[in-house]
Amino acid sequence: MQKLIQHLILKGMILLKKLIVFTKLGFGEYVSQEKFHVEGITEITPEDVEFAKNELNHVVKLLGIAKKTDNGLEIRVHPTFLLKITY
């Protein structure tokens, strides 16, 4: 079961399910998962992570984004480099 959960996290499916709920709550619309752009982190290599960390001072995070546009809702899940902030 743990391997299945890890697989779903890597593929972005867990975040996708959460984003469906948040989209319904935030925009009042249900959007089926077939309309989402979903890209997990399976294509991110350890070298990508090290480069982001050491050369760019960034971390790799899987983001779920939903925003209203002139064409309707734009909903996607994909890996992103974010600036590493330390406190």
Backbone as a printed PyTorch tensor [residue, N CA C, xyz], in Angstrom:
tensor([[[  0.8190,  -1.1940,   0.0000],
         [  0.0000,   0.0000,   0.0000],
         [  0.8640,   1.2600,   0.0000]],

        [[  1.9550,   1.2450,   0.7650],
         [  2.8440,   2.3960,   0.8360],
         [  3.4460,   2.7120,  -0.5350]],

        [[  3.8160,   1.6760,  -1.2920],
         [  4.3880,   1.8910,  -2.6270],
         [  3.3520,   2.4990,  -3.5700]],

        [[  2.1100,   2.0890,  -3.4370],
         [  1.0470,   2.6550,  -4.2570],
         [  0.8740,   4.1380,  -3.9470]],

        [[  0.8540,   4.4800,  -2.6880],
         [  0.7110,   5.8930,  -2.2900],
         [  1.8850,   6.7070,  -2.8090]],

        [[  3.1010,   6.1890,  -2.6760],
         [  4.2790,   6.8980,  -3.1910],
         [  4.1740,   7.0840,  -4.7030]],

        [[  3.7140,   6.0650,  -5.4080],
         [  3.5520,   6.1460,  -6.8580],
         [  2.5450,   7.2420,  -7.2200]],

        [[  1.4200,   7.2860,  -6.5100],
         [  0.3950,   8.2920,  -6.7920],
         [  0.8910,   9.7020,  -6.4880]],

        [[  1.6960,   9.8500,  -5.4360],
         [  2.2700,  11.1580,  -5.1200],
         [  3.2140,  11.5870,  -6.2280]],

        [[  4.0890,  10.6940,  -6.6620],
         [  5.0500,  11.0200,  -7.7210],
         [  4.3490,  11.3930,  -9.0230]],

        [[  3.2590,  10.7500,  -9.3100],
         [  2.5170,  11.0300, -10.5400],
         [  1.6450,  12.2780, -10.4150]],

        [[  1.5030,  12.8270,  -9.2040],
         [  0.6900,  14.0270,  -9.0040],
         [ -0.7770,  13.7380,  -8.7700]],

        [[ -1.1500,  12.4830,  -8.6110],
         [ -2.5600,  12.1210,  -8.5060],
         [ -3.1790,  12.5170,  -7.1600]],

        [[ -2.4090,  12.4560,  -6.0790],
         [ -2.9370,  12.8610,  -4.7740],
         [ -3.2410,  14.3600,  -4.7940]],

        [[ -2.2850,  15.1470,  -5.3050],
         [ -2.4830,  16.5940,  -5.4060],
         [ -3.6440,  16.9180,  -6.3420]],

        [[ -3.7940,  16.1650,  -7.4010],
         [ -4.9070,  16.3540,  -8.3360],
         [ -6.2420,  16.2220,  -7.6130]],

        [[ -6.3770,  15.1880,  -6.8060],
         [ -7.6400,  14.9730,  -6.0710],
         [ -7.9210,  16.1340,  -5.1180]],

        [[ -6.8820,  16.6240,  -4.4350],
         [ -7.0480,  17.7720,  -3.5440],
         [ -7.4600,  19.0040,  -4.3290]],

        [[ -6.8510,  19.2060,  -5.4830],
         [ -7.1480,  20.3780,  -6.2940],
         [ -8.5860,  20.3550,  -6.8170]],

        [[ -9.1220,  19.1760,  -7.0990],
         [-10.5230,  19.0670,  -7.5010],
         [-11.4210,  19.6080,  -6.3910]],

        [[-11.1320,  19.2350,  -5.1490],
         [-11.9290,  19.7100,  -4.0110],
         [-11.7700,  21.2160,  -3.8320]],

        [[-10.5220,  21.7050,  -3.8710],
         [-10.2800,  23.1390,  -3.6760],
         [-10.9040,  23.9730,  -4.8020]],

        [[-10.9100,  23.4450,  -6.0090],
         [-11.5250,  24.1500,  -7.1280],
         [-13.0280,  24.2810,  -6.9120]],

        [[-13.6350,  23.2230,  -6.4390],
         [-15.0800,  23.2580,  -6.1520],
         [-15.3750,  24.2620,  -5.0430]],

        [[-14.5520,  24.2480,  -3.9880],
         [-14.7570,  25.1820,  -2.8830],
         [-14.4670,  26.6310,  -3.2890]],

        [[-13.3810,  26.8490,  -4.0100],
         [-12.9520,  28.2030,  -4.3370],
         [-13.6940,  28.8570,  -5.4810]],

        [[-14.0630,  28.0650,  -6.4930],
         [-14.6950,  28.6240,  -7.6830],
         [-16.1400,  28.1740,  -7.8650]],

        [[-16.5740,  27.2480,  -7.0190],
         [-17.9470,  26.7670,  -7.1090],
         [-18.2080,  25.8870,  -8.3130]],

        [[-17.1480,  25.3730,  -8.9270],
         [-17.2980,  24.5290, -10.1070],
         [-16.5940,  23.2000,  -9.8870]],

        [[-17.2640,  22.1340, -10.3220],
         [-16.6010,  20.8310, -10.3430],
         [-15.9410,  20.6710, -11.7030]],

        [[-14.6780,  20.3170, -11.6980],
         [-13.9480,  20.0620, -12.9360],
         [-13.4130,  18.6410, -12.8680]],

        [[-13.7480,  17.8290, -13.8630],
         [-13.2810,  16.4430, -13.8510],
         [-11.7820,  16.3950, -14.1160]],

        [[-11.1430,  15.3650, -13.5900],
         [ -9.6830,  15.2720, -13.6820],
         [ -9.1880,  15.1390, -15.1150]],

        [[-10.0350,  14.7390, -16.0340],
         [ -9.6270,  14.6340, -17.4320],
         [ -9.2970,  15.9980, -18.0340]],

        [[ -9.8280,  17.0660, -17.4360],
         [ -9.5880,  18.4180, -17.9530],
         [ -8.3570,  19.0820, -17.3480]],

        [[ -7.7050,  18.4030, -16.4190],
         [ -6.5120,  18.9420, -15.7740],
         [ -5.2720,  18.5990, -16.5870]],

        [[ -4.2990,  19.4920, -16.5720],
         [ -2.9610,  19.1300, -17.0530],
         [ -2.2230,  18.5880, -15.8420]],

        [[ -1.7750,  17.3450, -15.8990],
         [ -1.0920,  16.7290, -14.7650],
         [  0.2620,  16.2080, -15.2140]],

        [[  1.2870,  16.6750, -14.5390],
         [  2.6560,  16.2270, -14.7880],
         [  3.2790,  15.9660, -13.4200]],

        [[  3.6090,  14.7330, -13.1500],
         [  4.2140,  14.3910, -11.8590],
         [  5.6990,  14.7070, -11.8430]],

        [[  6.3700,  14.2250, -10.8180],
         [  7.8090,  14.4880, -10.6960],
         [  8.6530,  13.2920, -11.1080]],

        [[  8.0400,  12.3500, -11.7950],
         [  8.7900,  11.1590, -12.2020],
         [  9.8770,  11.4660, -13.2270]],

        [[  9.7540,  12.5640, -13.9510],
         [ 10.7660,  12.9340, -14.9440],
         [ 11.8890,  13.7840, -14.3390]],

        [[ 11.7410,  14.2000, -13.0840],
         [ 12.7680,  14.9880, -12.4030],
         [ 13.8420,  14.0290, -11.8950]],

        [[ 15.0880,  14.2840, -12.2600],
         [ 16.1900,  13.4130, -11.8530],
         [ 16.8630,  13.9430, -10.5930]],

        [[ 17.6110,  13.1040,  -9.8960],
         [ 18.3960,  13.5950,  -8.7500],
         [ 19.3530,  14.7200,  -9.1730]],

        [[ 19.8380,  14.6540, -10.3940],
         [ 20.7230,  15.7130, -10.8920],
         [ 19.9730,  17.0370, -11.0330]],

        [[ 18.7120,  16.9810, -11.4530],
         [ 17.8890,  18.1900, -11.5360],
         [ 17.7300,  18.8300, -10.1610]],

        [[ 17.4700,  17.9910,  -9.1710],
         [ 17.2820,  18.4870,  -7.8080],
         [ 18.5740,  19.1050,  -7.2830]],

        [[ 19.6850,  18.4430,  -7.5060],
         [ 20.9830,  18.9710,  -7.0530],
         [ 21.3350,  20.2720,  -7.7600]],

        [[ 21.0750,  20.3570,  -9.0470],
         [ 21.3480,  21.5830,  -9.7980],
         [ 20.5070,  22.7310,  -9.2570]],

        [[ 19.2140,  22.4610,  -9.0440],
         [ 18.3250,  23.4970,  -8.5080],
         [ 18.8210,  23.9840,  -7.1490]],

        [[ 19.2360,  23.0480,  -6.3290],
         [ 19.6860,  23.3730,  -4.9750],
         [ 21.0170,  24.1170,  -4.9800]],

        [[ 22.0060,  23.5770,  -5.6640],
         [ 23.3610,  24.1030,  -5.5800],
         [ 23.6380,  25.2900,  -6.4990]],

        [[ 23.0540,  25.2860,  -7.6830],
         [ 23.3470,  26.3340,  -8.6600],
         [ 22.3300,  27.4780,  -8.6400]],

        [[ 21.1040,  27.1630,  -8.3200],
         [ 20.0380,  28.1600,  -8.4080],
         [ 19.4750,  28.5850,  -7.0620]],

        [[ 19.8510,  27.8590,  -5.9940],
         [ 19.2780,  28.0910,  -4.6650],
         [ 17.7570,  27.9300,  -4.6900]],

        [[ 17.3120,  26.9070,  -5.4120],
         [ 15.8910,  26.6040,  -5.5200],
         [ 15.6300,  25.1830,  -5.0350]],

        [[ 14.3700,  24.8910,  -4.7970],
         [ 13.9200,  23.5380,  -4.4910],
         [ 12.8730,  23.1570,  -5.5360]],

        [[ 12.6680,  21.8670,  -5.7120],
         [ 11.6560,  21.3840,  -6.6430],
         [ 10.4200,  20.9950,  -5.8310]],

        [[  9.2900,  21.5770,  -6.1950],
         [  8.0210,  21.2680,  -5.5260],
         [  6.9730,  20.9390,  -6.5790]],

        [[  6.0660,  20.0800,  -6.2140],
         [  4.9400,  19.7490,  -7.0720],
         [  3.8010,  20.7000,  -6.7060]],

        [[  3.3990,  21.5520,  -7.6540],
         [  2.3660,  22.5490,  -7.3880],
         [  1.0490,  22.1760,  -8.0450]],

        [[ -0.0230,  22.5180,  -7.3640],
         [ -1.3600,  22.4370,  -7.9370],
         [ -1.8700,  23.8520,  -8.0800]],

        [[ -2.2400,  24.2480,  -9.2900],
         [ -2.6310,  25.6330,  -9.5600],
         [ -3.9970,  25.6460, -10.2200]],

        [[ -4.8720,  26.4980,  -9.7070],
         [ -6.1860,  26.7090, -10.3090],
         [ -6.4140,  28.2080, -10.3820]],

        [[ -6.7150,  28.6920, -11.5780],
         [ -7.0010,  30.1180, -11.7160],
         [ -8.0490,  30.3350, -12.7900]],

        [[ -8.8050,  31.3950, -12.6040],
         [ -9.8550,  31.7450, -13.5520],
         [ -9.2440,  32.6200, -14.6360]],

        [[ -9.4970,  32.2790, -15.8820],
         [ -9.0090,  33.0530, -17.0230],
         [-10.2040,  33.4520, -17.8870]],

        [[ -9.9490,  34.2180, -18.9370],
         [-11.0190,  34.5880, -19.8600],
         [-11.6220,  33.3690, -20.5500]],

        [[-10.8530,  32.2790, -20.6120],
         [-11.3140,  31.0530, -21.2580],
         [-11.8870,  30.0370, -20.2770]],

        [[-12.0940,  30.4300, -19.0340],
         [-12.6060,  29.5140, -18.0160],
         [-11.5420,  29.2180, -16.9850]],

        [[-11.6450,  28.0690, -16.3490],
         [-10.6740,  27.6970, -15.3290],
         [ -9.4560,  27.0330, -15.9610]],

        [[ -8.2830,  27.4440, -15.5030],
         [ -7.0300,  26.8060, -15.8970],
         [ -6.5440,  26.0370, -14.6780]],

        [[ -6.4410,  24.7190, -14.8230],
         [ -6.1070,  23.8760, -13.6840],
         [ -4.9680,  22.9430, -14.0850]],

        [[ -3.9210,  22.9330, -13.2450],
         [ -2.7690,  22.0990, -13.5900],
         [ -1.9950,  21.6750, -12.3550]],

        [[ -1.2980,  20.5750, -12.5040],
         [ -0.3880,  20.0450, -11.4900],
         [  0.9210,  19.7790, -12.2040]],

        [[  2.0240,  20.3590, -11.6960],
         [  3.3200,  20.1500, -12.3390],
         [  4.4590,  20.5310, -11.4010]],

        [[  5.6650,  19.9870, -11.6620],
         [  6.8200,  20.3670, -10.8430],
         [  7.2720,  21.7830, -11.1840]],

        [[  7.7910,  22.4670, -10.1740],
         [  8.2260,  23.8530, -10.3270],
         [  9.4500,  24.0950,  -9.4610]],

        [[ 10.3610,  24.9170,  -9.9550],
         [ 11.4850,  25.3790,  -9.1300],
         [ 11.0070,  26.5840,  -8.3220]],

        [[ 11.1970,  26.5230,  -7.0150],
         [ 10.8610,  27.6390,  -6.1330],
         [ 12.1170,  28.0660,  -5.3790]],

        [[ 12.2410,  29.3680,  -5.1750],
         [ 13.3830,  29.8950,  -4.4450],
         [ 13.4110,  29.3000,  -3.0390]],

        [[ 14.5740,  28.8030,  -2.6550],
         [ 14.7260,  28.2180,  -1.3210],
         [ 14.8730,  29.3530,  -0.3130]],

        [[ 13.9920,  29.3690,   0.6560],
         [ 14.0200,  30.3960,   1.7000],
         [ 14.3320,  29.7320,   3.0180]],

        [[ 15.3350,  30.2270,   3.6950],
         [ 15.6890,  29.7100,   5.0170],
         [ 15.4660,  30.8100,   6.0280]],

        [[ 15.0200,  30.4220,   7.1900],
         [ 14.7580,  31.3850,   8.2620],
         [ 15.7110,  31.1520,   9.4000]]])
